Amino acid sequence: MNRKVLLFELSLIAVACVVTVLAFAHLPDRIPTHWNFHLQPNRYGPKWELFLLGPGLMAAVTLFTSIGPWLSPRRFEVDNFRSAWQQMMLLLFCLMGYIYAAMLWADLHQRVDAGRMILGGVDLIVVLMGNLMGKLRKNFFIGVRTPWTLASDRVWNATNRFAARTLMVGGLLGFLFTIVNLPAVSISVLVASALAPCVYSLVVYKQMERRVEL
């Protein structure tokens, strides 16, 4: 893992811990930790869970970024696309940090719509992640991992290039629907943009199978 990125992530984790400690006394005893399809809170938990949902998840992403290459089995090495791997994991880390910041801000300012803030952030991160999909090589951790993509490098590459387009379009459309306060439509678009490449991988595999190209 790049030392500058590691230092950046460890610094943000430390800041998140300090901010949580300073804000702890001002937080309600129970805080929303999950939102439904219409962005209404449907699960509450004790405020100490913020340490897990914020610094905890951020630290987990940092750890996995570091050990992912070591965990990769032969012929599925992350080293084959290390730069894209690190960029993708950095985006995931930033997403965890953003979600935590949105939750904490909403808990301190009750009128803030945390669900909408979080969904908007997810939309934009999906766009950025989509931009990296075509650079991923076959592995067990990130990308469109279906039985058909894992069975063929050609299907993997074609599917993940297709996913790059669907995720970028889905993220942008989802963000627009979030802005106009249509969260259910935004979530539906995101789900569709993620599922479409899975179906596409089956179609491409069967076409190649029929042409005896596998």
C-alpha positions in Angstrom: 0.0 0.0 0.0 1.3 3.5 -0.9 2.8 5.1 2.2 1.2 8.5 1.5 -2.2 6.9 1.1 -1.7 4.8 4.3 -0.7 7.9 6.2 -3.7 9.8 4.8 -6.1 7.0 5.9 -4.6 6.5 9.3 -4.8 10.3 9.9 -8.5 10.3 9.0 -9.2 7.4 11.2 -7.5 9.2 14.1 -9.5 12.4 13.4 -12.7 10.3 13.3 -11.9 8.8 16.7 -11.1 12.3 18.2 -14.2 13.9 16.7 -16.4 11.0 18.0 -15.0 11.4 21.5 -15.6 15.1 21.5 -19.1 14.8 20.2 -20.1 11.9 22.3 -21.6 13.8 25.2 -23.8 15.9 22.8 -25.2 12.9 20.9 -28.6 11.3 21.7 -28.5 8.0 23.5 -29.9 6.2 20.5 -29.0 7.0 16.9 -30.3 5.9 13.5 -28.0 3.4 11.9 -30.0 2.2 8.9 -32.5 3.7 6.5 -35.3 2.1 4.4 -36.1 2.4 0.7 -37.6 5.8 1.3 -34.7 7.0 3.5 -36.6 6.8 6.7 -34.7 5.5 9.7 -35.7 1.9 10.5 -33.0 0.8 12.9 -31.6 2.6 15.9 -28.7 1.7 18.1 -26.6 3.0 21.0 -24.4 5.9 20.2 -21.2 3.9 20.9 -21.8 2.1 17.6 -20.5 5.2 15.9 -17.0 4.0 16.8 -17.7 0.8 14.8 -19.5 2.4 11.9 -17.0 5.2 11.5 -13.4 4.5 12.6 -14.0 0.8 12.8 -15.1 0.4 9.2 -12.5 2.8 7.9 -9.8 0.8 9.7 -11.2 -2.4 8.2 -11.0 -1.1 4.7 -7.4 0.1 5.3 -6.4 -3.3 6.6 -8.0 -5.1 3.7 -6.3 -2.8 1.2 -3.0 -3.9 2.7 -3.6 -7.6 3.0 -5.7 -8.1 -0.1 -2.6 -8.8 -2.4 -1.3 -11.4 0.1 -4.7 -13.1 0.3 -5.1 -13.4 -3.5 -4.6 -16.9 -4.8 -2.4 -17.7 -7.7 -3.8 -16.7 -11.2 -6.1 -14.2 -9.4 -3.4 -11.9 -8.1 -4.3 -8.3 -7.2 -0.8 -7.4 -8.2 -1.9 -7.6 -11.8 -3.9 -4.4 -11.4 -2.4 -2.9 -8.2 -2.9 0.7 -9.1 -6.6 0.2 -9.9 -7.0 -1.9 -6.7 -5.6 0.8 -4.5 -7.7 3.5 -6.2 -10.9 1.4 -5.8 -10.2 0.7 -2.1 -9.4 4.4 -1.5 -12.8 5.3 -2.9 -14.4 2.7 -0.6 -12.5 4.2 2.4 -13.6 7.7 1.5 -17.2 6.4 1.2 -17.0 4.9 4.7 -15.6 8.2 6.0 -18.3 10.2 4.2 -21.2 8.0 5.5 -19.8 8.3 9.0 -19.5 12.1 8.8 -23.1 12.4 7.4 -24.4 10.2 10.3 -22.5 12.1 12.9 -23.6 15.5 11.5 -27.2 14.4 11.4 -27.0 13.1 15.0 -25.8 16.5 16.1 -28.2 18.5 14.0 -31.5 16.6 14.0 -33.0 18.5 11.0 -30.3 17.2 8.7 -31.5 14.5 6.2 -28.8 11.9 6.7 -30.4 9.3 4.5 -30.4 11.7 1.5 -26.9 12.9 2.2 -25.6 9.3 2.3 -27.4 8.2 -0.9 -26.1 11.2 -2.8 -22.5 10.3 -1.7 -23.0 6.7 -2.7 -24.3 7.8 -6.1 -21.1 9.9 -6.8 -18.7 7.2 -5.5 -20.4 4.7 -7.8 -19.6 7.0 -10.7 -16.0 7.1 -9.7 -15.8 3.4 -9.1 -17.4 2.8 -12.5 -14.5 4.7 -14.1 -12.1 2.1 -12.7 -14.1 -1.1 -13.6 -12.5 -1.6 -17.0 -9.0 -1.6 -15.4 -9.7 -4.5 -13.1 -8.4 -8.0 -13.8 -9.8 -11.3 -12.7 -9.8 -11.6 -8.9 -12.0 -12.8 -6.0 -12.5 -9.4 -4.3 -13.7 -6.6 -6.5 -15.4 -6.3 -9.9 -18.2 -8.2 -11.4 -17.5 -11.7 -10.1 -20.0 -14.2 -11.5 -19.4 -17.9 -12.5 -19.0 -16.8 -16.1 -16.5 -14.0 -15.6 -14.4 -16.1 -13.3 -14.4 -18.9 -15.9 -13.0 -16.7 -18.7 -10.7 -13.7 -19.0 -12.5 -12.5 -22.1 -15.9 -12.6 -20.4 -14.4 -10.9 -17.4 -12.9 -8.0 -19.4 -16.0 -7.6 -21.6 -18.3 -7.6 -18.6 -16.3 -5.2 -16.4 -16.0 -2.8 -19.3 -19.7 -2.9 -19.7 -20.1 -2.4 -15.9 -18.0 0.7 -16.2 -20.6 2.3 -18.4 -23.7 1.1 -16.5 -22.3 2.2 -13.1 -21.3 5.6 -14.3 -24.6 6.2 -16.0 -26.5 4.7 -13.0 -24.6 6.8 -10.5 -25.2 10.0 -12.4 -28.9 9.3 -12.8 -29.2 8.2 -9.2 -27.6 11.4 -8.1 -30.0 13.5 -10.1 -33.0 11.5 -8.7 -31.6 12.0 -5.2 -31.4 15.8 -5.7 -35.0 16.0 -6.8 -35.9 13.8 -3.7 -36.9 10.6 -5.4 -34.8 8.2 -3.3 -36.7 5.0 -4.3 -36.0 5.7 -8.0 -32.4 6.5 -7.3 -31.9 3.2 -5.4 -33.7 1.3 -8.1 -31.4 2.8 -10.8 -28.3 1.9 -8.8 -29.5 -1.7 -8.3 -30.3 -2.0 -12.0 -26.9 -0.6 -13.0 -25.2 -3.2 -10.8 -27.3 -6.2 -11.8 -27.2 -5.5 -15.6 -23.5 -6.6 -15.9 -24.3 -9.9 -14.1 -26.9 -10.7 -16.8 -24.5 -9.5 -19.5 -21.8 -11.8 -18.3 -24.1 -14.8 -18.8 -25.1 -13.6 -22.3 -21.5 -13.1 -23.4 -20.4 -16.4 -22.0 -23.1 -18.3 -23.8 -22.4 -16.6 -27.0 -18.7 -17.4 -26.8 -19.6 -21.0 -25.8 -21.9 -21.4 -28.8 -19.1 -20.1 -31.1 -16.6 -22.4 -29.4 -14.5 -19.4 -28.4 -13.9 -20.4 -24.8 
